[in-house]
């Protein structure tokens, strides 16, 4: 099945894009999608441990099951401000 992965901040810069169409097995969990993503974009691997995930505008756990056409958003840690 096909999902879309959205990237922000440093992850977007490392991948060179903000949107990645990704083919994953039917019934795949977020963790499986991340494995496929890192296979295609190894430069993202160091950031996965501190990344949050969003699906349908809600934060989700890595074991959440994905569906056809889902948009998985990867949210890296944010810092800065004064």
Secondary structure, DSSP 8 states (H G I E B T S, - for coil): -EEEEE--HHHHHHHT-SEEEEE--TT-BHHHHHHHHHHH-GGGGGGGGG-EEEETTEEE-TT-B--TT-EEEEE-------
